[in-house]
Structures are given as structure tokens and as C-alpha cells.
Amino acid sequence: MGVVSFAQESESPVAPGRLFKALILDSHNLCPKLMPQSIKSIDIIQGDGGVGTIKQTNFTRGIHIKHRIDEVDNEKCRCKFTLIEGDVMGEKLRSAAYEIEFMDDGEGGSICRMLSEYETVGDVVFRDEDIEEGKEKATELFKPVEAFLLANPDAYA
């Protein structure tokens, strides 16, 4: 068993508050509309969207993941959540935790910082390819939301 951590940073011309609202607070409504080819639905299983809320993301290829919101700071545009169920859990991962923060870049846009921490099962080792694949999946979610916000300047304002 080991712990693997990595950080990822992305820049965006969209203000931090708008990205936070769209990607974090309202992802269950927005993401399935923007990415129907990959996300069937995001359901709130328990809670009201705040700390303790459990969301289930149902993918079109028939799998799902569940995550629990551990912390939400609307003023700092920051959240923490833990993956609690999904196809990646069990064989390779014991747990996966994420911290995402959207910060002002000083020019009207934002810097998105994501810290990921994975606790592996047994002697499982993450390869560089595994980490890159995870980063690509995060970008696949980020870019369509960013494009939507750029095309709709009043959305999530």
C-alpha cells in the first residue's frame, strides 16, 4: 500500500467564481447537458450540495462513480471531495481524494489548482501514463464547461 499525490494547474480566461459555480456547485445539472456522449447523469444521492453530499456520476458506457463532498468554501472557490465508489476502486485503489481551488489570476481569469491523493492497494504502483490519463480526463470535463461559460458570459455570473 502506498500513497501517490500529484498536482495539476490550469489557466482559464473565465473568472474563478463562475468556474466554481458551474464545475462544482451545479455540475450535476450542467455537465450531462454539455457532455451527453460521456455523462448520462449526475444524481444527488444524499444531501443538499454541501458538506456530506454524495453525488453519483453515471457514464454512458454503463459504469458509475460516487463521491462525497468533504469541504465547500464558496468565498475561496475551493472544495474537497473523496471518491467512495466506482470501477477504479477495489483492485488498484483504496481511496482517492481531491482538492480543487479556483484562484483569481489578476486579469479577470482564473488559475485552477487540483491536488489529487491516491491510496493504492498492495504493491500497486501508478505509472506516469496512469497519471497523464487522469489529467486528460480532468481536462475533458474542464474544457467544455469553460467553452460554455465563454460563449455565455451571463451564465453563472
VEXDREN-2710 file (C-alpha; in Angstrom, 1 decimal):
% VEXDREN-2710
k/r/px/py/pz
1/MET/0.0/0.0/0.0
2/GLY/1.3/3.4/-0.9
3/VAL/0.1/7.0/-1.3
4/VAL/0.6/8.8/-4.6
5/SER/-0.1/12.6/-4.8
6/PHE/0.1/14.9/-7.7
7/ALA/-0.9/18.5/-8.5
8/GLN/-2.4/19.9/-11.7
9/GLU/-2.8/23.5/-12.7
10/SER/-4.9/25.0/-15.5
11/GLU/-5.4/28.6/-16.5
12/SER/-8.7/30.0/-17.8
13/PRO/-9.9/33.3/-19.1
14/VAL/-13.1/32.7/-17.0
15/ALA/-13.5/34.2/-13.6
16/PRO/-13.0/31.9/-10.6
17/GLY/-16.5/32.3/-9.2
18/ARG/-18.1/31.3/-12.5
19/LEU/-16.0/28.2/-12.9
20/PHE/-16.6/27.2/-9.3
21/LYS/-20.4/27.5/-9.6
22/ALA/-20.5/25.7/-12.9
23/LEU/-18.0/22.9/-12.3
24/ILE/-18.6/22.3/-8.6
25/LEU/-21.9/23.7/-7.3
26/ASP/-24.0/22.9/-10.4
27/SER/-22.1/20.2/-12.1
28/HIS/-25.0/17.8/-11.7
29/ASN/-27.1/19.9/-14.0
30/LEU/-24.6/21.4/-16.4
31/CYS/-22.2/18.6/-17.2
32/PRO/-24.7/16.0/-18.5
33/LYS/-26.1/18.7/-20.9
34/LEU/-22.6/19.6/-22.2
35/MET/-21.2/16.1/-22.4
36/PRO/-24.1/13.8/-23.2
37/GLN/-21.8/11.5/-25.2
38/SER/-20.0/10.5/-22.0
39/ILE/-22.1/11.6/-18.9
40/LYS/-25.6/10.1/-18.7
41/SER/-26.5/11.9/-15.5
42/ILE/-25.1/13.2/-12.2
43/ASP/-27.5/12.4/-9.3
44/ILE/-27.5/13.7/-5.8
45/ILE/-27.9/10.6/-3.7
46/GLN/-27.8/12.3/-0.3
47/GLY/-27.6/15.8/0.9
48/ASP/-28.2/19.3/-0.4
49/GLY/-25.0/20.0/-2.3
50/GLY/-23.0/21.0/0.8
51/VAL/-20.6/19.0/3.0
52/GLY/-21.6/15.4/3.3
53/THR/-23.5/15.4/0.0
54/ILE/-23.0/12.2/-2.1
55/LYS/-23.2/12.5/-5.9
56/GLN/-23.3/9.6/-8.4
57/THR/-22.0/10.2/-11.9
58/ASN/-23.5/7.7/-14.4
59/PHE/-21.4/7.4/-17.6
60/THR/-22.9/6.4/-20.9
61/ARG/-20.6/3.3/-21.1
62/GLY/-22.5/1.8/-18.2
63/ILE/-20.3/2.5/-15.2
64/HIS/-20.6/5.0/-12.4
65/ILE/-18.6/6.7/-9.6
66/LYS/-19.8/8.1/-6.3
67/HIS/-18.1/10.9/-4.5
68/ARG/-18.7/12.6/-1.1
69/ILE/-18.2/16.3/-0.7
70/ASP/-15.9/16.9/2.3
71/GLU/-15.5/20.6/2.2
72/VAL/-17.0/23.6/0.3
73/ASP/-15.8/27.2/0.6
74/ASN/-17.9/29.4/-1.6
75/GLU/-15.8/32.5/-0.8
76/LYS/-12.5/30.9/-1.6
77/CYS/-13.9/28.9/-4.5
78/ARG/-12.5/25.7/-3.0
79/CYS/-13.8/22.2/-2.4
80/LYS/-12.6/18.8/-1.3
81/PHE/-14.2/15.5/-2.1
82/THR/-13.5/11.8/-1.8
83/LEU/-14.2/9.1/-4.3
84/ILE/-16.2/6.5/-2.4
85/GLU/-17.3/4.0/-5.1
86/GLY/-16.5/3.2/-8.7
87/ASP/-14.9/0.9/-11.1
88/VAL/-11.4/2.1/-10.2
89/MET/-11.9/1.4/-6.5
90/GLY/-11.0/-2.0/-5.1
91/GLU/-8.4/-3.6/-7.3
92/LYS/-6.0/-0.7/-7.5
93/LEU/-7.3/2.0/-5.2
94/ARG/-8.2/2.0/-1.6
95/SER/-9.2/5.7/-1.7
96/ALA/-8.9/8.8/-3.8
97/ALA/-9.2/12.4/-2.5
98/TYR/-9.2/15.6/-4.4
99/GLU/-8.9/19.3/-3.5
100/ILE/-9.9/21.9/-6.2
101/GLU/-9.4/25.6/-5.9
102/PHE/-10.1/28.4/-8.4
103/MET/-8.0/31.5/-7.8
104/ASP/-8.1/34.9/-9.4
105/ASP/-5.2/35.4/-11.9
106/GLY/-5.3/39.2/-11.6
107/GLU/-6.5/39.7/-15.1
108/GLY/-10.2/38.6/-14.9
109/GLY/-9.5/34.9/-15.4
110/SER/-8.5/32.2/-13.1
111/ILE/-6.0/29.5/-12.1
112/CYS/-7.5/26.2/-11.2
113/ARG/-5.3/24.0/-8.9
114/MET/-6.2/20.4/-8.3
115/LEU/-4.4/18.3/-5.8
116/SER/-5.1/14.5/-6.0
117/GLU/-4.1/11.9/-3.5
118/TYR/-4.5/8.2/-4.2
119/GLU/-4.0/5.4/-1.7
120/THR/-3.2/2.2/-3.6
121/VAL/-3.9/-1.4/-2.7
122/GLY/-1.0/-3.7/-2.0
123/ASP/2.0/-3.1/-4.3
124/VAL/0.2/-1.3/-7.0
125/VAL/2.3/1.5/-8.5
126/PHE/1.0/4.3/-10.6
127/ARG/2.8/4.7/-13.9
128/ASP/3.4/8.1/-15.5
129/GLU/0.9/7.0/-18.1
130/ASP/-1.8/6.5/-15.5
131/ILE/-1.2/10.0/-14.1
132/GLU/-1.4/11.5/-17.5
133/GLU/-4.6/9.7/-18.3
134/GLY/-6.1/11.1/-15.1
135/LYS/-5.1/14.6/-16.0
136/GLU/-6.6/14.2/-19.5
137/LYS/-9.9/13.1/-18.0
138/ALA/-10.0/16.1/-15.8
139/THR/-9.3/18.3/-18.8
140/GLU/-12.1/16.6/-20.8
141/LEU/-14.5/17.9/-18.1
142/PHE/-13.0/21.3/-17.7
143/LYS/-12.8/22.4/-21.3
144/PRO/-16.4/22.0/-22.3
145/VAL/-17.6/23.9/-19.2
146/GLU/-15.0/26.7/-19.9
147/ALA/-16.2/26.9/-23.6
148/PHE/-19.8/27.1/-22.4
149/LEU/-19.0/29.9/-20.0
150/LEU/-17.0/31.9/-22.6
151/ALA/-19.9/31.6/-25.1
152/ASN/-22.5/32.5/-22.4
153/PRO/-21.0/35.4/-20.4
154/ASP/-24.1/35.8/-18.2
155/ALA/-24.2/32.2/-17.1
156/TYR/-23.2/31.6/-13.5
157/ALA/-22.3/35.3/-13.1
END
